[in-house]
């Protein structure tokens, strides 16, 4: 199963973070609009990512709910019918909820840097260090820490869990 080391953080200054991401990636990034629908499962998380262009990705992943760099194992299947698949999965498993976001994607080495504007939550940054075969989790964590530093992300900005968890918690609070 493929894996990555990832972190997620709240963003204090979106303009500054975007500027640093553009400098480090030497690109203007790619704008992606997404709607993630989460389904009820017994372990891990299962989401259907609608890429808003007639395609989607069914993604299962497991990762610990801790702040800072963490190993995430995942598997992905592509679909040409995200709406139809969402109906089937919803009927079979039930829906936990959905997350709508606008994402700016930047590639820095083997790391995907996401600057996300999440409807109902605000601005966030995700780093996903895509692990190479034979690469240790410690190496991935070191890459994530270095990039956090270069982007100006502080430890106190790190968050735990998925956007779906934050949205559900906000509804309860």
N, C-alpha and C positions, 0 to 999 in steps of 0.2 A: 504494500500500500504506500503510495507517495506520502511525503511528509514535508512540513515546513515549520520553522520557528517563527512565531508571530507575537506581536505586541499590539495593543490598542491603547490610544490615549485621547483624552479630550484636547481640543485645540483652543488655545488662548488667543493667538493672533494668526488668522487664516492667511492674510496677505503675506506676512513674513515667512510662514511655513511654506507657502506655495512658491515664493521666490527661492528659498533654499532648495526645495525639491527640484525646481527647474535648473538651478545651477548644478546640483549634484548629478542629475540625469542628463544634463546637456540637451534638454528637450522641453517643449511646451506641454508635454503630457497628452493624454488621450481622455476625452470626456465620455463617460459611460453612464447611461441612466438604467437603473435596475429596480426590479421589485422582487424581493425574496419572500416566499411563502414558506413558513415553517410548519411542519407536521408533527403530530404526537407520535413519539417513538419511545421505546423502553430504555435505550442507551444512546448516548451521543446526540447528535442533532441531524435532522434531515430537512433540507430546504430545496425548493425549486426556485432557481434564479431565472426570472423572465428578463431577457436582455432588451425587451421592448422593440425588437426588430423581427419578430416571428420565430426567434430561436430561444433556446434556454438550456440550462444545465441543472441536472438533478445532482445534488451534492450531499454526501453523508460525511460527517466528520466527528472526531472525538478529540477533545483537548481538555486539560484541567482548567477550572475556573479560578485562576490566580492572576494577580497583576504581574507585569514584567514578561520577559520572554518565556514562551511555553511551546512545547512540541505539539503539533496538530497533525494527526493522521487523517487522510481523506481519500475518497474515491468520487469520481465524476462520470456522469453519463450525459451525453448531448441529446437534445430533443429538438425536433422541428415543429412540435405542437405543445408549447408550454401551457396554454390554456386548457387543452384537453387533458393533459397529464395532471394538471392541478385539480381538475374535477375528479378524476379517478382516485388520486391520492387522498383528497379531502373526504370522499365517500368511504374509502377504506380505513383511513387512519384518524381522521379529524384534523382540523386546522388549529394550530396554536396561535397564529397571527401572521401579519405581514409587515415588511419593512420596505419603505420606498426611499431610495437614495439617489443622489447625483454624485458620481465618483470621478475624481481626476486620478488617472493612473500614470505613474512615473516608474521607469526601470532604472535601478542603480545597482549595477553588477548583477548578482543573482537575487536581488531583492525587489519585490513589488512594493512600491510606496503608494498607498491610497490616501487621498484627501477626500473625505466623505462629508456631504451635507445630508443628514438624515432627517426626514420629515418627522416633526414632533419631538426631536431630540437636540439638534444642533450640529456642530462641526466636530469631526473626529479625524484621527490619523491612524492608519493601520500599516504596519510593516509585516511583510511575509517573506522571510528568507527561504527560498525554495532550496531544499536540501539536495545536494548532489549525492550520487551513490558513494557509499563509504565515508561520507562526511559525518562527523560526530555532532550530537546536539550541542555540546560545549562550543564547537566552532560556529554553529548557527547563532547561538546566544551571543557570542563575542561580536559577530557581524551586526546583530540587532542593536547591541549596546553602543557600538561605535557610530552607527547610523543615527541612533537616537541623539547622541551627543552632537553630531554634525548638523542635525535638524533643529537642535535646541529644545528637544522634548525633555521635560523634567520628570523625575520619578513620581512626584506627587500628582502628575497628570494622567498616570497610567490607570486604566480601568479594567474591570473583571467582567467576563461574560460576553455574550453576543448582543447586538443591537436589540434583538427581539427581547432578551432578558431585561434590558434597560427600559424598553417601552412598556413591558408588562409591569415592572416595578413602579414606573411613573403613574400608571393607571390605578394601582393599588394605593399609592401615596396620595 
